[in-house]
Amino acid sequence: MDAFTAGLLQRIRTAQTDLTRARETGDDFLADVEQAELEDLHRLAAEHGVEIGATCA
């Protein structure tokens, strides 16, 4: 796995964790920000043919 793919997958995992935390704490603004970040990262992964897999879906 190259550095780009590894970094992208790590960013997706981090965004998912942050989104979950924002939802659990009731921070709607942060949840919206993290959801948008996650959508952007998924788009970027698709554009570059990066398989996200079950751990990052």
Protein Blocks (a to p, Z undefined) as FASTA:
>chain_A
ZZklmmmmmmmmmmmmmmmmmmmnopaklmmmmmmmmmmmmmmmmmnopafbjmlZZ
